[in-house]
Amino acid sequence: MTKNKRVALVTGASSGIGEATANKLAAAGYKVYGTSRRGAQAGQRAFPMLALDVMDDASVQAAVDELLRLEGRIDLLVNNAGFGLGPAAAEESSIAQVRALFETNVLGVVRVSNAVLPIMRRQGSGRILNVGSGLGIIPAPFNAHYSASKHAIEGYSESLDHEVRGFGVRVAVIQPGVTRTAFDASVAPSDQPLAAYDASRRKYLTAYERAMSAADSAESVAETIVMAANDKKPRLRYPSGKVARQGAFARRFLPRGFFDKVLHKQFGLG
């Protein structure tokens, strides 16, 4: 059992933002456990890995029970596991595909949080950081379902934070902008593509590639997560990177009509 170290659990820690976050938290003095569906079989890391499938209640509970057995407490949960679709127009994904996306990106967050919250309430302390997206406040074309899942995380997190504050637990959302990771490799293509969208999709992809040329690194998002974990006066939302901060500002303060025009121009949609 670790003494005098805060214990952190990071889901989806086998690569990308999750792996970078686990490493940064360890460097900041946390005892970190990462998770993936394969657990230790996912490969050697600088931190221990637990097997956890966010889509499976029993798997989630078993991983949390094991961590509690090893450390006796959980101080920080970073809900990072998730995947994307597309780029796909909204009608290009079946209900089954959308359901699978929400099962991971939304219900996965709920499952792990529900397993950890009783521990944090008993401790009288804890912090839950949910990795959302700039698309959780700025809905981009060809990302309707992914954006909807991240909007759901925004609403869930804000409500949950109000509910658990009295127990010494705080909840916040991390909002990365465009980030260079292996995330794109896990993006599922639409399962009912339509040629009608091909021309506008090509324009979107051109804009996306332009944005990727100036994208943030997984390490920079991890630094935002560490800052949010250690913040003495936690905020509800932490935009990560210049683009995410600019987007949050524009969404909040620009008139809706002007904002729409800027968004359409940015994505080459006229």
C-alpha positions as CSV (number, residue, x, y, z in Angstrom):
1,M,0.0,0.0,0.0
2,T,1.3,3.4,-1.0
3,K,1.9,5.9,1.8
4,N,1.7,9.7,1.4
5,K,0.9,9.5,-2.3
6,R,-2.4,10.3,-3.9
7,V,-3.7,7.4,-5.9
8,A,-4.9,7.9,-9.5
9,L,-6.8,5.7,-11.9
10,V,-6.6,6.6,-15.6
11,T,-8.8,4.8,-18.1
12,G,-7.6,4.2,-21.7
13,A,-4.0,4.6,-20.7
14,S,-2.4,2.3,-23.2
15,S,-1.6,5.2,-25.6
16,G,-2.3,8.8,-26.5
17,I,-3.7,11.2,-23.9
18,G,-4.2,8.5,-21.4
19,E,-0.7,7.2,-21.4
20,A,0.8,10.7,-21.4
21,T,-1.5,11.6,-18.5
22,A,-0.5,8.6,-16.4
23,N,3.2,9.5,-17.0
24,K,2.7,13.1,-16.1
25,L,0.7,12.3,-12.9
26,A,3.4,9.8,-11.8
27,A,6.0,12.6,-12.3
28,A,3.8,14.9,-10.2
29,G,3.9,12.5,-7.3
30,Y,0.8,10.3,-7.8
31,K,0.7,6.6,-7.5
32,V,-0.8,5.9,-10.9
33,Y,-2.7,2.9,-12.3
34,G,-3.7,2.8,-15.9
35,T,-6.3,0.7,-17.5
36,S,-7.1,-0.9,-20.9
37,R,-9.2,-3.9,-21.9
38,R,-6.0,-6.0,-22.1
39,G,-4.5,-4.8,-18.8
40,A,-0.8,-5.8,-18.4
41,Q,-0.9,-7.6,-21.7
42,A,-1.1,-4.2,-23.5
43,G,2.6,-3.9,-23.0
44,Q,5.2,-2.6,-20.5
45,R,4.5,0.8,-19.1
46,A,6.2,3.0,-16.4
47,F,3.0,2.4,-14.3
48,P,1.0,-0.7,-13.5
49,M,-2.0,-1.5,-15.8
50,L,-5.3,-3.0,-14.8
51,A,-7.7,-4.8,-17.1
52,L,-10.8,-2.8,-17.4
53,D,-13.5,-2.7,-20.1
54,V,-15.6,0.4,-19.6
55,M,-18.5,-1.4,-21.4
56,D,-18.7,-4.1,-18.8
57,D,-20.1,-3.6,-15.2
58,A,-18.3,-6.6,-13.8
59,S,-14.9,-5.7,-15.4
60,V,-15.1,-2.1,-14.0
61,Q,-16.0,-3.2,-10.5
62,A,-13.3,-5.9,-10.5
63,A,-10.6,-3.3,-11.5
64,V,-11.8,-0.8,-8.9
65,D,-11.9,-3.5,-6.2
66,E,-8.4,-4.6,-7.1
67,L,-7.1,-1.0,-6.9
68,L,-8.8,-0.6,-3.5
69,R,-7.2,-3.8,-2.3
70,L,-3.7,-2.6,-3.4
71,E,-3.9,1.0,-2.2
72,G,-6.8,1.3,0.1
73,R,-8.0,4.6,-1.5
74,I,-8.6,6.4,-4.8
75,D,-8.0,10.1,-4.9
76,L,-8.2,10.8,-8.6
77,L,-10.1,9.3,-11.5
78,V,-9.4,10.4,-15.1
79,N,-12.1,9.1,-17.4
80,N,-10.2,9.1,-20.7
81,A,-11.3,5.9,-22.6
82,G,-13.3,6.6,-25.7
83,F,-13.4,6.4,-29.5
84,G,-14.8,8.4,-32.5
85,L,-16.7,7.9,-35.7
86,G,-16.2,9.1,-39.2
87,P,-15.8,11.6,-40.4
88,A,-19.4,10.8,-41.0
89,A,-22.6,12.7,-41.5
90,A,-25.2,12.0,-38.9
91,E,-27.3,9.7,-41.1
92,E,-24.3,7.7,-42.2
93,S,-24.2,5.7,-38.9
94,S,-26.7,3.1,-37.9
95,I,-28.5,3.2,-34.5
96,A,-26.3,0.2,-33.5
97,Q,-23.1,2.1,-34.3
98,V,-24.3,5.2,-32.4
99,R,-25.4,3.1,-29.4
100,A,-21.9,1.5,-29.3
101,L,-20.3,5.0,-29.3
102,F,-22.5,6.2,-26.4
103,E,-21.9,2.9,-24.5
104,T,-18.2,3.7,-24.4
105,N,-18.0,7.5,-24.4
106,V,-20.9,8.2,-22.1
107,L,-22.0,5.1,-20.2
108,G,-18.3,4.1,-19.8
109,V,-17.7,7.3,-17.9
110,V,-20.8,6.7,-15.8
111,R,-19.8,3.1,-15.0
112,V,-16.4,3.9,-13.8
113,S,-17.5,7.0,-11.9
114,N,-20.3,5.0,-10.1
115,A,-17.7,2.4,-9.1
116,V,-15.3,5.0,-7.6
117,L,-17.8,7.5,-6.1
118,P,-18.7,5.4,-3.0
119,I,-15.0,5.2,-2.1
120,M,-14.5,8.9,-2.5
121,R,-17.6,9.7,-0.5
122,R,-16.3,7.5,2.4
123,Q,-12.9,9.2,2.2
124,G,-14.5,12.6,2.2
125,S,-12.3,13.6,-0.8
126,G,-11.6,12.9,-4.4
127,R,-11.6,14.3,-7.9
128,I,-13.0,13.1,-11.1
129,L,-11.7,14.5,-14.4
130,N,-13.7,13.6,-17.5
131,V,-11.9,14.0,-20.8
132,G,-14.4,15.7,-23.1
133,S,-13.6,17.6,-26.2
134,G,-13.8,21.0,-27.8
135,L,-16.6,19.4,-29.8
136,G,-18.5,19.2,-26.5
137,I,-19.2,22.9,-26.9
138,I,-18.6,23.5,-30.6
139,P,-20.5,21.0,-32.8
140,A,-18.5,20.4,-36.0
141,P,-19.9,18.9,-39.2
142,F,-19.3,15.2,-39.8
143,N,-19.0,14.7,-36.0
144,A,-22.6,14.8,-34.9
145,H,-22.6,11.6,-32.8
146,Y,-19.2,12.1,-31.3
147,S,-20.0,15.7,-30.5
148,A,-23.3,14.6,-28.9
149,S,-21.4,12.1,-26.7
150,K,-19.1,14.9,-25.5
151,H,-22.0,17.3,-25.0
152,A,-23.5,14.6,-22.8
153,I,-20.3,14.5,-20.7
154,E,-20.5,18.2,-20.2
155,G,-24.0,18.0,-18.8
156,Y,-23.3,14.9,-16.8
157,S,-20.2,16.4,-15.2
158,E,-21.8,19.7,-14.3
159,S,-24.7,18.0,-12.6
160,L,-22.5,15.5,-10.8
161,D,-20.2,18.2,-9.5
162,H,-23.2,19.9,-7.8
163,E,-24.3,16.5,-6.3
164,V,-21.0,15.4,-4.8
165,R,-19.4,18.7,-3.7
166,G,-20.8,18.3,-0.2
167,F,-18.9,15.1,0.2
168,G,-15.5,16.7,-0.7
169,V,-15.5,15.4,-4.2
170,R,-15.2,17.6,-7.3
171,V,-15.8,16.9,-11.0
172,A,-14.4,18.7,-14.0
173,V,-14.2,18.4,-17.8
174,I,-11.0,18.6,-19.8
175,Q,-11.6,20.0,-23.2
176,P,-8.8,19.2,-25.7
177,G,-8.7,20.8,-29.1
178,V,-7.3,19.0,-32.1
179,T,-4.6,16.7,-30.7
180,R,-1.9,14.6,-32.4
181,T,-2.4,11.1,-31.0
182,A,-3.1,7.6,-32.2
183,F,-6.8,8.3,-31.6
184,D,-7.5,8.5,-35.4
185,A,-6.5,4.9,-35.6
186,S,-9.4,4.0,-33.3
187,V,-12.0,6.0,-35.2
188,A,-14.6,3.7,-36.7
189,P,-15.8,4.4,-40.3
190,S,-19.5,4.9,-40.7
191,D,-21.4,1.7,-41.4
192,Q,-23.9,3.1,-43.9
193,P,-21.9,5.7,-46.0
194,L,-23.8,7.9,-48.5
195,A,-22.2,9.4,-51.7
196,A,-24.3,12.5,-51.3
197,Y,-22.0,13.7,-48.6
198,D,-18.7,13.0,-50.4
199,A,-18.1,16.5,-51.8
200,S,-18.6,18.4,-48.5
201,R,-16.7,15.7,-46.6
202,R,-13.7,16.3,-48.8
203,K,-13.8,20.0,-47.9
204,Y,-14.1,19.1,-44.2
205,L,-11.1,16.8,-44.5
206,T,-9.0,19.5,-46.1
207,A,-9.8,21.8,-43.1
208,Y,-9.2,19.0,-40.7
209,E,-5.7,18.3,-42.1
210,R,-4.9,22.0,-41.9
211,A,-6.0,22.0,-38.2
212,M,-3.9,18.9,-37.6
213,S,-0.8,20.7,-38.8
214,A,-1.0,23.0,-35.8
215,A,-2.5,20.4,-33.4
216,D,-1.5,20.1,-29.7
217,S,0.4,17.1,-28.4
218,A,-0.9,14.5,-26.0
219,E,1.6,15.7,-23.5
220,S,0.2,19.2,-23.5
221,V,-3.3,17.9,-22.8
222,A,-1.8,15.7,-20.0
223,E,-0.3,18.9,-18.5
224,T,-3.8,20.4,-18.4
225,I,-5.1,17.3,-16.6
226,V,-2.4,17.5,-14.0
227,M,-3.1,21.2,-13.5
228,A,-6.8,20.4,-13.0
229,A,-6.0,17.5,-10.6
230,N,-3.9,19.8,-8.4
231,D,-6.0,23.0,-8.7
232,K,-6.9,24.2,-5.2
233,K,-10.0,25.9,-6.5
234,P,-11.1,23.6,-9.2
235,R,-13.1,25.0,-12.2
236,L,-15.8,23.0,-14.0
237,R,-14.1,23.2,-17.4
238,Y,-10.4,23.2,-18.5
239,P,-9.9,24.0,-22.2
240,S,-6.6,22.6,-23.3
241,G,-4.5,24.5,-25.9
242,K,-4.9,27.8,-27.7
243,V,-7.5,26.5,-30.2
244,A,-9.7,25.0,-27.5
245,R,-9.5,28.3,-25.5
246,Q,-10.4,30.4,-28.5
247,G,-13.3,28.1,-29.4
248,A,-14.7,28.2,-25.9
249,F,-14.5,32.0,-25.9
250,A,-16.1,32.3,-29.4
251,R,-18.9,29.9,-28.5
252,R,-19.7,31.9,-25.3
253,F,-19.4,35.5,-26.6
254,L,-20.0,35.6,-30.4
255,P,-23.5,36.1,-31.7
256,R,-24.9,32.8,-32.9
257,G,-25.4,33.9,-36.6
258,F,-21.8,35.2,-36.8
259,F,-20.5,32.1,-35.0
260,D,-22.2,29.8,-37.6
261,K,-20.7,31.8,-40.5
262,V,-17.2,31.5,-39.0
263,L,-17.7,27.7,-38.4
264,H,-18.9,27.1,-42.0
265,K,-16.0,29.1,-43.5
266,Q,-13.5,27.3,-41.3
267,F,-14.8,23.9,-42.6
268,G,-15.0,25.1,-46.2
269,L,-18.8,24.6,-46.4
270,G,-19.6,28.0,-47.8
